[in-house]
């Protein structure tokens, strides 16, 4: 049987592969895991594609030399860099800024000339699928009727939280939507939200829910000596008699961290608890640091009970999950919600919000509640703190629930859909 030819957009790797882990997004890890599993399928022939503006970049040269990526064919396409240039042209027309207008016209012409040099008609002709893990599908690909265009859709954060007008990436993606676009949605909630906000541009029958999985294999590890070594890396001295609850997220408004800290403080004050700490992992948004500083100052005499660990290396996460008394994640919205799944997989009881995609991830294997219900949160803290049997029950439930998610299952469904939509018997 002939192979299915797939152009796999690697812009996310070019942007993230050579930077520190602190800047690698969840989208990066999703794309990497999908590529690695998809590449093992002998029926698929994958070509890595990238925008024209990366043709002479140092990152592209280094990526081609990387052991894993060196086995692939690389293909340069126009990309959507012209979109921003066209926007600048329109803006400078209105402002009558002739110098900037001319500069952007020249940039646009240069881009189109380069496209003629690097455009490979033979590859385009034989391509069955263009697969984008995130970024907008290029205009020259959208014009190819024989190519099936597929997105992975992760969330609708800019649409729900009213930052859409300032988010060029989402605007570019949404501007490419049409009834011929296919999409893999990381949750049913994600699919429902895209249909709510972009339903006039998308076909629900061409959108498929494909739950993703944890970024690495977590397993319960209750080794206290290893825990002490890891915490010292983050400037925390751990006493074996102490306990801690753990949370992991980027420190931004949507993650609801000040509220969670307030609940923790009320919980330990109300119950006169001295042996419990709150360890919080994750990097802070620049414009949210002042909020966190104020939150810690308001903790007063209990400020030392809250430990901001900052960014946590992947290799340290498993031990921090496993040894926490319980994990808390009271986000206001998630496209999928990876940390609760990781925590369950590492053998930790979980308290999480009951909104967006989170119920799809945790099912009945976690305590789910309204993200801003203070009394419900404090009661959940009390139940887990004082009831070891309850903690063990949720650990067992969580471990079983986590088994439902795997990259093989996720990509397996994607490959089934791809084979179906290109109609193998007629097209290959």
N, C-alpha and C positions, 0 to 999 in steps of 0.2 A: 504494500500500500504506500502511496506517496505521502510525504510528510506534510503537516500543516505548518505553513510559514507564518511566523509571528514576529512583528516588529515590537520590541519591548522598550518602552521609553525609560531611559536611565538618567534623566535630568536630576532626579532626587539623589542618585549616587554621586553625580558630579558636584552637587551642592554640599553633600554631607559626608562622603566617604573619608576625606582627608582632614576633617576638622575634629575637634575634641568631642568626646562622647556627650558632653553637656549640651551640645547644640544639635545632636542627632534627634530627630523627631520620631514619634511613633510611626509615622508614615514611612520613614526610611526603613525601619525594621520590618514592617509589613511587606514592603516591596522586596526586600532582600530574601525573606523567607519564601515568598511566592516564587520568585525567580529560581531559587535553589531547588524547590520541589518540582516546578514546571520543567526545568532543564533536564531532569532525570527521565522524563517521558520520551521514549524513543520515537513516538509518532509526531513529536513537535520539533520543528527546526526554528530556533530562536536567534534573531538578529537584534543586537542592541543598537538603539537609535537615540540620537541626541540632537539638540538644536544647533543651527549653524553658528551661533555666536560662541560655541565651545570648541570650534574646529581647531583653533590654535592655542587652546588653554593648557596650562601646565597640569591641571587636574585630569584632563582627558588623556594626556600622554602617560601620566602615572597610572591611571586606571587600566589602560591597555597593557601595562607591564605587570599588573597584579596577577598572582598565580591563578586565582579563580577566573578573573575576567579575560585573561589572555586566550582562553579557549574559544571565545566568541568572535563572530564577525561584527564589526562596527559599521553603522550606516549614518551618514549625516543628512539631516533634513532641515527645512527652513525654520521650523519652530514658530513661536509666536512673538519673537522679539519685535516684529514689525508692528504689533498691536500698540505697544507703548509709544513707538515713534509716531504712529498715526494720531494717537491721542495728543501728543505734544504739538503736532502740526495744527490740529484743530484749535488747540488752546492758544497757540501763538498767532493764528489767523485772527482770532477774536481780539487778542491784545495788540495786534498790529506790530508785533516784534519781528521785523524783517530779518534780522541777523540770525536769531534762533530758528526762525521758520526755514531759512535757507539751509542752515546747518542740519536740521532734521530731514529735509528733503534729500540732501546729499547722503546722509546715513541710510535712508530708505533705499535709494538707488544702489548704493554700494552693497547692501544686503541682497537685493534682487540679482545683481551681477554675480555675487558669490554663489547664490542658489543655482544658477545655470552651470557653474563650474562643478558643483558637488552633487547635483541631482542625478540619481542612478535609476534610469527608466526601467531597467531589467528587474531590479529588486522590487520596485513598486508594482510592476506588472504581475509578479509572482507572489505577492503578499496576500495572505488571506485575512489576517487580523492585525489591527494596531491596538496594542494594549498599553494603557496609561495608568500607572499606579496612583497618579495624582494630577500632574500638570495638564494644561489645556492641550487638546489634540491640534496639531498644526493645520493651517488652512489648506495646504496642498494635499494633505491626507484626507481631509473632510470632503474634498472634491472628487476623490476616487470612489466611485460607486461600488466597485467590486470588493473593496476592503471593508470588513466589519470593524466598526470602531467601538472599543470597550473601555469604560472607566472603572476604577475602584472608587466608590463614593464613601467617605469616611464620616462626615458629620455636616451639620448646617449651622455651625457656631456663629459665623458672621451674619447669617440671616436672622437667627433667633435673638442674638444679643445686639442687634442694630449697629453692627460695624461694617456692614456690607459695602457701603459707599466708599469706605477707606481700604477695602481689601481687594487689590487688583487681581490677585491670583484667582479668587473665587469668581470675580466678575468675568475674567477670561474664560474660565471653565464653563460657567453658565451661558455665556454668549455662544458657545459651540453646541449647546444642547439642541437636539431636534428629535423627531419621532423615529429616526433610524439609529439613534445611539443606543448601545447596550450598556448595562451597568451592573457591577457586583457591589451590593451594599453590605457593609460589615454588620448590620443588624436590621431587624424589621423596623425598629424605631427610625433608623437612618433612612430607610426607604420611604416610610410614611412621611417623614419631614420633607424630603425632596419632592415628593408628590404634592405636598401641601404648598410649598413655595414655588415649585417649578413644574407643576403638573401639566400646564398647558404646553410645555416644551418636550415632555418625556412620555414614553409609552410604558405604562406599568407592567405590561406583559414582557417587556424586554429588560426588566430590572429583577435581579435575583439576589436573595438574601444568602450570603455566604459568611457565616461567623468565622472570625479570625481566631488565632490562638496566642498563647503566651510566647514571648520572645525567646525564651530558653526553657530548658527542662528544670523546673523547681521540684525539690523533694524535701520532706521534713528533715531538719537537721537541728537537733537541740544541744549541740556541743557548746557548753558555756565557755570553755577555754578559747575556742575559735571566736565566739561572740565578743569576748573581751578584747582580743587582738583587733578585730574589725572596728569596734567602737573607738579604740584608741586612735585609729586613723582619722576619725572625725572629732577628735579632741573631747571624747566622752569617757570618763572613768566609771566603769560599771561595777557595782557591788552585787555579789551573788544573791543577796537577800532582796534586792530591788526588783521591781516589775516595771514594765512599760507597755503602753499602747503605741501603735505605730501607724503612721500615715505617709503616703508617698504620692506626690503630685507636684505639678508646677505651681508656684505660689502666685496665684492670680485670682481675681474676683470670683470667677465661676466655680472655683474649687471650694469656696465657703470655709476657708481656714479660720478666720477670726471667730466665726460662730462656733466652730468645732472646739477651738481653744477655750472659748467662754463656757461651753458646756462641760469641758474637762475640769476647769477651775471650780465651777459650781458643784460638780460631782465630788471632788476631793475635799472641798470645804464642808459640804453637807454631811459627808460620811467620815470626816476627820481622818483622812487617809494620808499617810506620810511616806509610804514605800512605792508610790506609783509615779512614773514620769511619762511625758508625752514626747516621743521622738518623731520629728517631722523631717522627711527627706524630700528634696526637690529644690531646683533653682528658682529664685524669685524674679518676676518681671521687674524691670527697672522702676516703672511707675507704681509698683505695688510695695516696694521696700519700705516706704514711709508708713504705709498702713500696718505692716508687720511690726515695725518698730514701735508704733503707738500701741498695738495690741499687747506686745510684751511689757511695755511700761505699765499698762493698766493691770497687769497680773500682780504687781506689787511684790509682796513677800514670797509669792509662789513663782516668781519669774524663773528661778533656777530649776523648776520642775519641767520647764519646756526647753527642749534641746533642738535647735535648728541644725541639722546635719549638712545641709546644702546638697549639692549633686552627689549621688551615691553611685559608685561603679557597679556595673552589672554583676561582677563577681562577688560583691558584698551583699547583694540584696537578699539572697536565699536565707542566709543565717539571720538577718534582721527580721525578715518575715516570720520565720519559724519560731523564734524565741519571744516574739511579742505576745503579751497576754491576749490581745486581740487587735485586729486591724480595723481602722475606721476610714471611711471614704464617703463624705457627705456632699458630693458634687451636685451642682444645680442642673447639669446636663452633660451627657457623654454620648459620643457616637457609637462607642463600644464599651469602654471601661475596662482597660487591661489590668490595673493594679488589683482589684478584687479577685480576678481570676488567678493572678500570680500568687496572691496571699492564700487562697484556698488550696492551690496546688502545693504550697510550701507547708501546709498543715497548720493553718491559723484560722481561728474563728473570725468572721467578718461582720461588720456593721456597715451598711451602705444605704444610699438613697433609693427610693422606689420610683424614680422618674426615668424618662428616656429609655436608653438601652439596658440599664443596669439590671432590671428584673429578668431580661433575657439571659444575662450572663450568670447570675447567681441562683436563679430559681428559688427553691425553698431552702437552699443550703446556706443562707445568710439571714441575719436580722435586717429586714428592709423597712425603712420608715421615711416620713416626710422630711426633707433636708433641713427645714427650719423649725421643726417641732422640738423645742428645747426640752420639755419634760419627757418626751418619748426617747430622746437621745440619752438623757441622764439615766432613765430607767434601764435602757439597754446596757449602758456602762455598768450600772449596778448589778444587773443580772449576770453579766459575764465576769465581773470582778469577784463576786461572792459565790458563784456557783460553778465549781470545777466540772461537775457532771454535764452541765449545759455546754460548757466550752468543749468538752470532749465529744459531745453529740454533734456540734456544728463542725468540729474538725473532721469527723467521719463523713458527714454530709458533704462538706466542701471537697474533700479528696475524691469522692465519687463523682460529684458534679464536674470537677475539672477534667475528668477523663472524657467528657463529651466533646472537648475542644482539641483539635489537632490541626497542624498545617497540612498533613496528608489528606484529611477529610475536607478541609477548606479548598485546597487546590484541586482535589479530585472532583469536587462539584463544578468548579470553574472549567475544568477540562471537558467534562461531560457537556456543559452548556456550549462551549466553543465548538465541539464536534457537531453538536446538533444545529447550531445556527449557521454554520457554513455548509451544511448539507453535504456531508462527505461523499456520499454515493454519486451525487450529480456534479460536484465541483472538483473532485480530486481524481 
